[in-house]
């Protein structure tokens, strides 16, 4: 969430458990990052990493999507935002 909140594009290299699901959201649904693809031996080469980093920093679409998500995250935590309201509801429930 920190990366999204700062508008940072992601380079995804999932290893275990929910990381594969997260990569699918980041790369396919939200389009704010790129995944690394292993070679025929199952390894991620330095050339693959270099290629994806270069694409990540030069792709205006990914940057725009990251900025859009950043703004959505910001709006959710300010007073009146969805996260703000949910937290207020949670605090009120604890008081009872």
N, C-alpha and C positions, 0 to 999 in steps of 0.2 A: 504493500500500500504506500510505502514511502516514495517509491519511484513514481507511482502514478500521481501522487500528490504534488510531486515536484516537476511533472511533465517530462520525465526522462524516458527515452526509448529503451527497450530491453533487448538484450542478446540472450537468448534462452538456450541452456544446456542442461536439460532435465536429467536427473540421476535416479530418483526414487520416489515412490508413492504419488502424492498429489502434484508433484512438480510437472508431470506430463499433462495433467488436466489444466494446470495453470498456463503452461506453454500454449495449449490449444486456445485458451481465451486470449492470451496476449498476442499471439501471432495471427490466428484465424478469425476470431470474433471482433476483438477491439482494434486489431491491426496497429499496435503500438510497438511491435518488435519483430525480430527475426529469430528463427530457430537454426541451430547448427545441425548439419546433416553428416552422419558418419560415412566414411568411405567403405569400400567393399569388404574391408577387414574389421569394420565396426569401430574404427578410430576417427576422432575429429582431428583433422590435420591443421597445422598452423596456417596453411593457405586458405582453408575453409574459414577459419577465424578471421583472418585478414580481409578476405573477400566480404564477409558479412559485416564486419565493422565499417568498412568503407561504404557499403551500401546503406548501412544504418545511419551514418552521419550525413549522407548526401541525399537521402530520400525525403523530400518535402512532405509527402503524404503521411509517412510515419510520424514526422515531427508535428504535423498539424493534428493528427489524431491524438498524440500524446498531450498536446496543449489543450485539446477539447476535453479529454478526460481529467486533466488537471483542474480545469475550470469547473467541471461537474463535481469533483471531489471538494473543491473549495466551497461551492454553493451548498453542499450537503452539511457542512460543519458550522456554517455561520448561523446566527440566530434565525430561526424559522426554517432552516434546512432539515432534510429528512433525518440525518444522523443526529442533529441537535435535538429534534423532537423525540427521537427514540431514546436518547440518553436521558432526557428530562422525564420521560415516562418510566424508565428504569429507576431513576432516583426516587420518584414519587412512590413507586411500588415498594422500594426498600424502606421508606418511611412508615409504611402501614404495618 
